[in-house]
Amino acid sequence: MNKYQLLYIIDNGIGDEEKQTLVDKFSALVETLGGTVDAVDKWGTRKYAYPINYKKEGYYVLMKFTSDAAAPAEIDRQMRINDAIVRQMITRI
């Protein structure tokens, strides 16, 4: 089991309930893949360093989790097909 951190940006144009639903969805996905979520830190709305899709701010979330080596690829795949996720980055710590 490896430790990872996942930083992702949710589109700020959706409502607060939808943002919470996405945070819960990806936390549940980690657990479904046999991992454990160690911490979820919601940074809130922050400005981008440069415009992304003509928008200037997004909702940042940092999640630390422990899982096997195959789980990050599936999490990344699920995030790429979700239109509400602007950017994501998974790193091993």
C-alpha positions as CSV (number, residue, x, y, z in Angstrom):
1,M,0.0,0.0,0.0
2,N,1.3,3.4,-1.0
3,K,0.4,6.9,0.2
4,Y,-0.8,9.4,-2.4
5,Q,-2.2,12.9,-2.4
6,L,-4.7,14.1,-5.0
7,L,-5.2,17.8,-5.7
8,Y,-8.1,18.5,-7.9
9,I,-10.1,21.6,-9.0
10,I,-13.8,21.6,-9.3
11,D,-15.6,24.0,-11.7
12,N,-16.8,27.0,-9.6
13,G,-19.9,27.3,-11.7
14,I,-21.7,24.4,-10.1
15,G,-23.5,24.7,-6.7
16,D,-22.2,23.8,-3.3
17,E,-24.2,20.6,-3.0
18,E,-22.8,19.4,-6.3
19,K,-19.3,20.2,-5.1
20,Q,-19.9,18.2,-1.9
21,T,-21.3,15.3,-4.0
22,L,-18.2,15.2,-6.1
23,V,-15.9,15.2,-3.0
24,D,-17.9,12.3,-1.6
25,K,-17.9,10.5,-4.9
26,F,-14.2,10.5,-5.2
27,S,-13.7,9.6,-1.5
28,A,-16.0,6.6,-2.0
29,L,-14.2,5.6,-5.2
30,V,-10.9,5.3,-3.3
31,E,-12.6,3.1,-0.7
32,T,-14.2,1.0,-3.5
33,L,-10.8,0.4,-5.0
34,G,-9.6,-1.0,-1.7
35,G,-7.9,2.1,-0.3
36,T,-8.5,4.3,2.7
37,V,-9.0,8.1,2.7
38,D,-6.6,9.6,5.3
39,A,-7.7,13.3,5.0
40,V,-9.8,15.6,2.8
41,D,-8.9,19.3,2.9
42,K,-11.2,21.6,1.1
43,W,-9.3,24.8,0.3
44,G,-12.3,26.5,-1.2
45,T,-12.5,29.0,-4.1
46,R,-9.1,30.2,-5.3
47,K,-8.0,32.3,-8.3
48,Y,-6.1,30.5,-11.1
49,A,-2.6,31.6,-12.1
50,Y,-3.9,31.9,-15.6
51,P,-7.4,31.6,-17.2
52,I,-8.6,28.0,-17.8
53,N,-11.6,27.6,-20.1
54,Y,-12.2,31.4,-19.9
55,K,-12.7,31.1,-16.1
56,K,-10.5,32.8,-13.4
57,E,-11.3,30.7,-10.3
58,G,-12.1,27.2,-9.1
59,Y,-12.8,25.2,-6.0
60,Y,-9.7,23.3,-4.8
61,V,-9.7,20.1,-2.9
62,L,-6.7,18.1,-1.5
63,M,-7.3,14.5,-0.6
64,K,-4.6,12.2,1.0
65,F,-5.2,8.5,0.7
66,T,-3.6,5.1,0.9
67,S,-4.1,2.5,-1.8
68,D,-2.4,-0.1,-4.0
69,A,-0.5,1.0,-7.1
70,A,-3.4,0.4,-9.6
71,A,-5.9,2.7,-7.9
72,P,-4.5,6.1,-9.0
73,A,-4.8,5.2,-12.7
74,E,-8.5,4.4,-12.2
75,I,-9.1,7.5,-10.1
76,D,-7.4,9.6,-12.8
77,R,-9.6,8.0,-15.5
78,Q,-12.8,8.7,-13.6
79,M,-11.8,12.3,-13.1
80,R,-10.9,12.9,-16.8
81,I,-14.4,11.9,-17.9
82,N,-16.1,14.1,-15.4
83,D,-16.9,17.6,-16.9
84,A,-17.0,19.3,-13.5
85,I,-13.3,18.5,-12.8
86,V,-11.1,21.2,-14.3
87,R,-7.6,19.8,-13.4
88,Q,-6.3,16.9,-11.2
89,M,-2.9,15.7,-10.1
90,I,-2.0,12.6,-8.2
91,T,1.4,12.3,-6.5
92,R,2.9,9.6,-4.4
93,I,4.2,10.8,-1.1
